[in-house]
Structures are given as structure tokens and as C-alpha cells.
Amino acid sequence: MTERSGMSVPGEGASIRLGDQVFEWAADGRAVRPALVTQVGRSFQVQHPEVPVLLDHGRHLVVDLVAGGVPAPRRPEGADEHADWRIEHLPAGAVVVVDRPSVEAGPADDDTAGLLAGLSPQSFDESMRFLTGLPTRHSWSTGFGEAADWSSDRLAGSGFAVTRHSITVGTGSSANVVGELPGTGTGDRAVVLVTAHLDSVNTPGGPSAPAPGADDNGSGSAGALELGRVLAGRSWRHDLRVILFGGEEQGLHGSRQYVAALAPHERARIRAVLNLDMVGSLNTAAPTVLLEGAPLSAALIDDLARAAATWTGLAVETSLNPFASDHVPFLDGGIPAVLTIEGADSANKNIHSDRDVLATVTTDLAMQILRMDAAALAGWLQPVEAGQKSRAEGSSVPLRTA
């Protein structure tokens, strides 16, 4: 696996690489004082136009703190909202924050090809139309409740046992929708999670303003439902759990509370967490996906990158610099998790507003990302016919059981 962050080399100079972009500076820091910004949308640039941007890679920026000072993150909607950008000083040496790994395609087996053939753009679009047709899916809204009811029915119709878990979101409440599909393997079984946040938000308009949330995150929710539908048609050794979180836009409340409530033996069973957040906006000339995790999820990232090379035409970027989505609480809890998100997501200026409508979503991009996800998930779940092995064929992810 290519080293993706914290990579230092000897020398007096310093550099940072974001994908195919590199910024270099003198290590004494007299001319510039570069810092790394990770942002949602264009939030940092909107809030701090006075800070010079030295390198712009969308979700990640290199900025000059000598000229611009050291701003503090601002909460976008009040006390219950999470900060929508983070700033970090850069060390001397060479740092890779976003990599473009060179990955060879694996063998294209018939079983996986058949699984991917079951993914339906029409089914995905049907979910998108319903979710974006609600006035808002703000975590406190009746629209969120309608989305949770509808998603529960979709999961139940695919064969999942569905439960609703109440969560606290600031001064209000919301819910997580959890669908369980037991594996059929003998002996110890692990569990693989597919997650997305179901809520939407209109930051300038407030809780009652229109928030269709097409890309953010109708696309991820519809994608999770579609993956659940297709995977439910096969027999797997390990358990599959699909979770649609509430309260993400207000501070990852659903995922934080879910992880905090996990018993130690349940935490130990989680083999992988695949989180989908914004998978439908085509922001680059070539369809691109960012795989974002941490060192403990490096094997997941490798499997996804290999699946992309084998089954899709996606350009892949990777980062071990996790931020601001529902994979973060799992990583903080020592659970391997990875975010799949459209490339150059910060180029999408429609999120968190009434402009995030169905017309901004490119179904073909979403389906490419779902093909990658489904192929990797098949390895982590392990077909029953593959036998009782500690590692799935084509997967580098070790088995975790209680």
C-alpha cells in the first residue's frame, strides 16, 4: 500500500502533495507559514476569504498563515452544529495528504460480475426521487421521519430485520434506521456495516427551510439501500448491517451515539464499515472517487482501490486524513472504516442549500461508485461457497470476531 500521510523525508525543504498537486516551501517558514485545511464544501473559503490559498484541491487546501493569521473554526448554524472545516500546521519534510495510487486490476470473476449486474440505476433513481421530493430531511423534521419510514420499508422488503434507534440531536431528537441481515456461515461470524446519513440541511435557511439534499446525502442513502438490496440476494458467511444515521449534519450525532452504545463484543465483531456520503455529483472531467480513512482502515482502502481498477473506470484518490462524516466515530473507536465520496466534492457549491436538487446528481457516477463498493463488500462478507476462511478471497481485511 502506498504511504498516504505522515511521510517525512530528510532535507531542509518541505512539501505537501494533494493528488497530482504539490506545494513546496522553505522549512524555515520565513516566507510562508503553510497550513492544511480540510473543509466541507467551500466553507473555509466562504468564511475566510482574507486567508491566501496556496494550493486548492477542493476538500483540502494549503493556506498561508503568515499573510492570513490563524482563524478559528466557526460553527455554521449554532451551538449544536459541528465545525465545517479544520486547520492543521504542516511539519517539515514531505507530506502526502491525498494520494493517487497505481493499482492493478484483479481477476474479473463471474460471481462478482453477476452481483454487480444486479445493481439497478432505476432502483437508485426511485430512492432519489422519494428522498429529494420531501421538503426537508432535517433531523428534527417530519420529513426525516417520512424518509426513515420509507427507508425502513425498503430494507424490510429486501429481507432485513429493521429497528429504529432514537437519538438526541441538540435540543431535539431523531433516529437511526438499522437493518440486519444475518450471515449463514458456521462458526464465528463477523459483521460488515454499510452506512450513510439520511438527514439533509439548509445552513443559511435554518431547520424549516427547503433542503432536498440530493447529493448530500440522498445519493449516499439511496446507494446504501441499493447495496443492501443487491447483497440481500446472495448468501454470505458474515452478517450485513445497513445503517442510515440521523443527526450527521448537526455533529455526527447518530454515528457517535451508535458507536458509544456498542458493547465490547459487538465492537470487536465489526470487520469493516463502508460509509457513503455524497457519491453523485460529477465535479471532475474524469469520474473520480476519494477513499478516506485512517491507518487502521488501510486494508479496506486497498480492497476498494483494487475493486475500482477491476470493475469501474473510476480514477481513485486516497487519504488517511478523516474528517466530518460518519466514518470518523468508528475510526475514533478503533473500528476500521472508510468513506467513499465523489472526487473534488468541494467543487459542489449546492450542498447545504435549496440548490442541492435531483438535477445535480449524475446517476452514472453513483453507479460506478456502487460497483466498486459492492465488489469490495463481496470480499468482506465472503460468499458461503468460498468456505470458512479467515480472509475472504480477494480481500486483505483480517477477520474480526468477538
C-alpha positions, 0 to 999 in steps of 0.5 A: 500500500502506498504511504498516504500521510505522515511521510517525512523525508530528510532535507531542509525543504518541505512539501505537501502533495494533494493528488497530482498537486504539490506545494513546496516551501522553505522549512524555515517558514520565513516566507510562508507559514503553510497550513492544511485545511480540510473543509466541507464544501467551500466553507473555509473559503466562504468564511475566510476569504482574507486567508491566501490559498496556496494550493486548492484541491477542493476538500483540502487546501494549503493556506498561508498563515503568515499573510492570513493569521490563524482563524478559528473554526466557526460553527455554521448554524449554532451551538449544536452544529459541528465545525465545517472545516479544520486547520492543521500546521504542516511539519517539515519534510514531505507530506502526502495528504491525498494520494493517487495510487497505481493499482492493478486490476484483479481477476474479473470473476463471474460471481462478482460480475453477476452481483454487480449486474444486479445493481439497478440505476432505476432502483437508485433513481426511485430512492432519489426521487422519494428522498429529494421530493420531501421538503426537508430531511432535517433531523428534527423534521417530519420529513426525516421521519417520512424518509426513515419510514420509507427507508425502513420499508425498503430494507424490510422488503429486501429481507432485513430485520429493521429497528429504529434507534432514537437519538438526541440531536441538540435540543431535539431528537431523531433516529437511526434506521438499522437493518440486519441481515444475518450471515449463514456461515458456521462458526464465528461470524463477523459483521460488515456495516454499510452506512450513510446519513439520511438527514439533509440541511439548509445552513443559511435557511435554518431547520424549516427551510427547503433542503432536498439534499440530493447529493448530500446525502440522498445519493449516499442513502439511496446507494446504501439501500441499493447495496443492501438490496443487491447483497440481500440476494446472495448468501454470505458467511458474515452478517450485513448491517445497513445503517442510515444515521440521523443527526450527521449534519448537526455533529455526527450525532447518530454515528457517535451515539451508535458507536458509544452504545456498542458493547465490547463484543459487538465492537470487536465483531465489526470487520469493516464499515463502508460509509457513503456520503455524497457519491453523485455529483460529477465535479471532475472531467474524469469520474473520480472517487476519494477513499478516506480513512485512517491507518487502521482502515488501510486494508479496506482502502486497498480492497476498494482501490483494487475493486475500482481498477477491476470493475469501474473506470473510476480514477481513485484518490486516497487519504488517511486524513478523516474528517466530518462524516460518519466514518470518523466515530468508528475510526475514533473507536478503533473500528476500521472504516472508510468513506467513499465520496465523489472526487473534488466534492468541494467543487459542489457549491449546492450542498447545504442549500435549496440548490442541492436538487435531483438535477445535480446528481449524475446517476452514472457516477453513483453507479460506478461508485456502487460497483466498486463498493459492492465488489469490495463488500463481496470480499468482506462478507465472503460468499458461503461457497468460498468456505470458512476462511479467515480472509475472504478471497480477494480481500486483505481485511483480517477477520474480526470476531468477538 
